[in-house]
């Protein structure tokens, strides 16, 4: 067999490897890469901090957060809303003051016009020996008169100062929405709707630091099956226990009773836990990252 060169370019086929190599070297075209399992969040990690939760809470949509992180997020949103509302009220008061000044100026101008008309009611003595056209010409101002024209009184815009340019307009502050939304689902979020989650560790004797370092950390509270991203899970609202969906379908839904506390359950008391992908294409999670770059056109 003949020996092939390392960068052989005499082939008749433009291979996929050569295409990827040339695309990466040229700086043109959209690059696509598939993310691995290491780039996917674990099922017990906070959606904000992306770290394993110490005091986990769950939203009604199934997204898990660290209690401290989600409370800090809600507090920050409320402070931002208060700041925006203060700016909106300030703008509203400024508009109200401006409208009052405009109305006052309009009334003053109407009063001035009225007084001018009242003072001009006295008719001038008519001279029977002059023509009407001569009287009209005497009333009209001459071109060389010292009266300022309307063109000179106009305020010209400044092209050097940004706030005085013709295109410069004051930004309008819209009335802020007072509702806090979930950063993941985008639905309204309230503190009273958060559900406390209680994971069942594999070994209760292991401390939290050693537990985090392990890959398999928690088990189902009823069947003791190992939990992970590949296992669909649900949280029972009364007890906060995490169980597998298989346990829910086969055991819990038969009598609709919480096996931990013995309370009666409703459909809304079983919250499906949103989990990350597993790295496989069938996980239902978008695991591709794309980078758009300039495209060469023919």
C-alpha positions as CSV (number, residue, x, y, z in Angstrom):
1,X,0.0,0.0,0.0
2,X,1.1,3.5,-0.7
3,X,1.9,5.8,2.1
4,X,-0.5,8.7,2.6
5,X,0.8,12.1,3.6
6,X,-0.3,13.8,6.8
7,X,-1.9,16.8,5.0
8,X,-2.8,15.1,1.7
9,X,-4.8,17.4,-0.6
10,X,-4.9,15.3,-3.7
11,X,-8.1,13.4,-2.8
12,X,-11.1,13.7,-5.1
13,X,-13.5,13.9,-2.1
14,X,-13.8,16.8,0.3
15,X,-14.2,14.9,3.6
16,X,-16.1,16.0,6.6
17,X,-13.0,16.2,8.7
18,X,-11.3,18.5,6.1
19,X,-14.4,20.7,6.1
20,X,-14.5,21.1,9.9
21,X,-10.7,21.8,9.9
22,X,-11.0,24.5,7.2
23,X,-14.0,26.0,8.9
24,X,-12.2,26.3,12.2
25,X,-9.1,27.8,10.5
26,X,-10.9,30.3,8.2
27,X,-13.0,32.1,10.8
28,X,-16.1,31.8,8.6
29,X,-19.3,29.8,8.9
30,X,-21.4,28.6,11.9
31,X,-19.6,26.2,14.3
32,X,-21.7,23.6,16.1
33,X,-20.5,21.5,19.0
34,X,-22.3,19.0,21.1
35,X,-22.2,19.5,24.9
36,X,-21.2,16.6,27.1
37,X,-22.7,15.5,30.4
38,X,-20.3,17.7,32.3
39,X,-22.1,20.8,30.8
40,X,-25.5,19.7,32.1
41,X,-26.9,20.7,35.5
42,X,-27.6,17.9,38.0
43,X,-31.1,17.4,39.2
44,X,-30.3,18.5,42.8
45,X,-28.4,21.7,41.8
46,X,-29.8,25.2,42.1
47,X,-30.9,26.8,38.8
48,X,-29.3,30.1,39.8
49,X,-26.0,29.2,41.5
50,X,-25.7,25.8,39.6
51,X,-24.3,24.3,42.9
52,X,-25.7,21.4,45.0
53,X,-28.5,22.8,47.2
54,X,-28.0,23.0,51.0
55,X,-31.6,24.2,51.7
56,X,-33.5,23.4,48.5
57,X,-36.9,24.8,47.6
58,X,-39.1,24.0,44.6
59,X,-41.4,26.2,42.5
60,X,-44.9,24.9,41.4
61,X,-43.4,24.3,37.9
62,X,-40.7,22.0,39.2
63,X,-37.6,24.2,39.2
64,X,-35.3,23.7,42.2
65,X,-33.5,26.6,43.8
66,X,-31.3,27.3,46.8
67,X,-33.5,29.0,49.4
68,X,-31.0,31.8,50.0
69,X,-30.4,32.4,46.3
70,X,-34.1,32.6,45.3
71,X,-35.0,34.9,48.2
72,X,-32.1,37.2,47.3
73,X,-33.3,37.2,43.7
74,X,-36.9,38.1,44.8
75,X,-35.6,40.8,47.1
76,X,-33.4,42.2,44.3
77,X,-36.4,42.3,41.9
78,X,-38.5,44.1,44.5
79,X,-35.8,46.7,45.0
80,X,-35.5,47.2,41.2
81,X,-39.3,47.6,40.9
82,X,-39.3,50.2,43.7
83,X,-36.5,52.1,41.9
84,X,-38.3,52.0,38.6
85,X,-41.6,53.1,40.3
86,X,-39.8,56.0,41.9
87,X,-38.5,57.1,38.5
88,X,-41.9,56.7,37.0
89,X,-43.6,58.8,39.7
90,X,-40.9,61.5,39.2
91,X,-41.5,61.6,35.5
92,X,-45.3,61.7,36.1
93,X,-45.0,64.7,38.4
94,X,-42.7,66.5,36.0
95,X,-45.3,66.0,33.2
96,X,-48.0,67.2,35.5
97,X,-46.0,70.4,36.4
98,X,-45.2,71.0,32.7
99,X,-48.9,70.7,31.7
100,X,-49.8,73.2,34.5
101,X,-47.2,75.6,33.3
102,X,-48.4,75.2,29.7
103,X,-52.1,75.8,30.7
104,X,-51.0,78.9,32.7
105,X,-49.1,80.3,29.8
106,X,-52.0,79.6,27.5
107,X,-54.4,81.5,29.8
108,X,-51.9,84.4,30.1
109,X,-51.6,84.6,26.3
110,X,-55.4,84.6,25.9
111,X,-55.7,87.3,28.4
112,X,-53.0,89.4,26.7
113,X,-54.7,89.0,23.3
114,X,-58.1,90.0,24.9
115,X,-56.6,93.1,26.4
116,X,-54.9,94.1,23.2
117,X,-58.2,93.8,21.4
118,X,-59.9,95.8,24.1
119,X,-57.3,98.6,23.9
120,X,-57.5,98.7,20.1
121,X,-61.3,99.3,20.0
122,X,-60.8,103.1,19.7
123,X,-61.0,103.9,16.1
124,X,-58.6,106.3,14.4
125,X,-59.9,109.5,12.9
126,X,-60.4,109.1,9.2
127,X,-58.9,111.6,6.8
128,X,-61.3,112.2,3.9
129,X,-58.4,113.4,1.7
130,X,-56.3,110.2,1.8
131,X,-57.0,106.9,0.1
132,X,-57.5,103.6,1.9
133,X,-54.5,101.9,0.2
134,X,-52.2,104.6,1.6
135,X,-53.5,104.0,5.2
136,X,-52.9,100.3,4.9
137,X,-49.4,100.8,3.7
138,X,-48.7,103.1,6.6
139,X,-49.8,100.4,9.1
140,X,-47.7,97.6,7.6
141,X,-44.0,97.6,8.7
142,X,-41.4,98.4,6.2
143,X,-38.6,96.0,5.2
144,X,-35.9,98.1,6.8
145,X,-37.7,98.5,10.1
146,X,-36.1,97.5,13.4
147,X,-38.9,95.1,14.4
148,X,-37.7,91.5,14.9
149,X,-39.2,89.0,12.5
150,X,-40.6,85.6,13.5
151,X,-37.7,83.8,11.8
152,X,-35.2,85.4,14.1
153,X,-37.1,84.6,17.3
154,X,-37.0,80.9,16.6
155,X,-34.7,78.8,18.8
156,X,-32.3,77.0,16.5
157,X,-31.1,73.6,17.6
158,X,-27.5,73.0,18.6
159,X,-25.6,70.2,16.7
160,X,-22.7,70.3,19.2
161,X,-24.5,69.6,22.4
162,X,-26.1,66.1,22.5
163,X,-29.1,67.2,24.5
164,X,-30.0,70.0,22.1
165,X,-29.7,68.1,18.8
166,X,-32.9,67.8,16.7
167,X,-33.0,64.1,17.3
168,X,-32.5,64.2,21.0
169,X,-35.6,63.1,22.9
170,X,-36.2,62.5,26.6
171,X,-36.5,58.8,27.4
172,X,-39.9,57.8,28.5
173,X,-40.1,55.5,31.6
174,X,-42.9,53.0,31.4
175,X,-44.9,51.9,34.5
176,X,-43.1,48.9,35.9
177,X,-44.7,45.6,36.5
178,X,-44.9,44.7,40.2
179,X,-45.0,41.0,39.6
180,X,-41.8,38.9,40.3
181,X,-41.3,36.2,37.6
182,X,-39.5,32.9,37.9
183,X,-36.1,33.2,36.1
184,X,-36.5,29.8,34.5
185,X,-40.2,29.4,33.6
186,X,-41.1,33.1,33.3
187,X,-44.3,32.6,35.3
188,X,-45.3,34.7,38.4
189,X,-43.4,33.6,41.5
190,X,-44.4,34.2,45.2
191,X,-42.5,33.2,48.3
192,X,-45.6,31.4,49.7
193,X,-45.6,29.1,46.7
194,X,-42.1,27.7,47.3
195,X,-42.1,24.0,48.5
196,X,-39.4,22.8,50.9
197,X,-37.6,19.8,49.4
198,X,-36.1,17.0,51.6
199,X,-33.7,14.7,49.8
200,X,-33.0,11.3,51.2
201,X,-29.2,10.7,51.2
202,X,-27.7,7.4,50.4
203,X,-26.1,7.1,53.8
204,X,-27.2,9.4,56.6
205,X,-23.8,8.9,58.4
206,X,-21.9,10.6,55.6
207,X,-21.4,14.4,56.1
208,X,-22.5,16.9,53.5
209,X,-19.0,17.6,52.0
210,X,-18.4,13.9,51.4
211,X,-21.9,13.5,50.1
212,X,-21.4,16.3,47.5
213,X,-18.2,14.7,46.3
214,X,-20.1,11.5,45.4
215,X,-21.8,11.1,42.1
216,X,-24.8,9.1,43.5
217,X,-26.0,11.2,46.4
218,X,-29.7,10.6,47.0
219,X,-32.3,7.8,46.8
220,X,-36.0,7.6,46.5
221,X,-37.7,8.1,49.9
222,X,-40.0,5.1,49.4
223,X,-38.3,2.5,47.1
224,X,-34.7,3.5,47.8
225,X,-33.9,3.6,44.1
226,X,-30.9,5.7,43.1
227,X,-31.8,9.2,41.8
228,X,-30.2,11.0,39.0
229,X,-30.7,12.9,35.8
230,X,-31.7,9.7,34.0
231,X,-34.5,9.0,36.6
232,X,-37.7,11.1,36.4
233,X,-38.5,12.3,39.9
234,X,-41.4,14.1,41.7
235,X,-41.8,16.0,45.0
236,X,-44.7,15.4,47.3
237,X,-45.9,18.8,48.6
238,X,-47.0,17.8,52.1
239,X,-43.8,16.1,53.2
240,X,-41.3,17.5,50.6
241,X,-40.0,14.0,49.9
242,X,-38.4,13.2,46.6
243,X,-39.7,10.0,44.9
244,X,-39.4,8.5,41.5
245,X,-42.3,8.8,39.0
246,X,-42.4,5.0,38.8
247,X,-43.1,4.9,42.5
248,X,-45.8,7.6,42.0
249,X,-47.5,5.7,39.2
250,X,-47.4,2.2,40.9
251,X,-47.8,3.0,44.6
252,X,-48.8,6.5,45.5
253,X,-51.6,7.1,42.9
254,X,-53.5,4.0,44.0
255,X,-54.7,5.5,47.3
256,X,-53.4,9.2,46.8
257,X,-51.7,9.2,50.3
258,X,-48.4,10.6,51.2
259,X,-46.3,7.6,52.5
260,X,-44.2,9.8,54.7
261,X,-46.9,11.9,56.6
262,X,-50.0,10.0,55.7
263,X,-51.8,13.1,54.3
264,X,-54.2,12.9,51.5
265,X,-52.8,14.0,48.1
266,X,-54.3,15.9,45.2
267,X,-53.0,16.1,41.7
268,X,-51.3,19.5,42.3
269,X,-49.5,18.1,45.3
270,X,-47.4,15.9,43.1
271,X,-44.8,18.2,41.4
272,X,-42.6,16.8,38.7
273,X,-39.0,17.8,39.3
274,X,-37.3,19.5,36.3
275,X,-34.0,17.8,35.6
276,X,-31.1,18.3,33.3
277,X,-30.0,16.1,30.4
278,X,-27.9,13.0,30.5
279,X,-25.7,13.7,27.4
280,X,-27.7,11.5,25.1
281,X,-29.9,12.8,22.3
282,X,-33.0,11.2,23.7
283,X,-32.9,13.2,27.0
284,X,-35.2,16.0,25.6
285,X,-32.7,18.8,26.4
286,X,-31.0,21.0,23.8
287,X,-27.3,20.0,24.1
288,X,-25.9,21.8,21.1
289,X,-24.0,25.1,21.3
290,X,-23.7,27.2,18.1
291,X,-21.4,30.1,17.3
292,X,-22.5,32.3,14.4
293,X,-19.7,33.8,12.4
294,X,-19.4,35.7,9.1
295,X,-20.4,33.7,6.0
296,X,-18.6,34.0,2.7
297,X,-21.0,34.7,-0.1
298,X,-20.3,33.7,-3.7
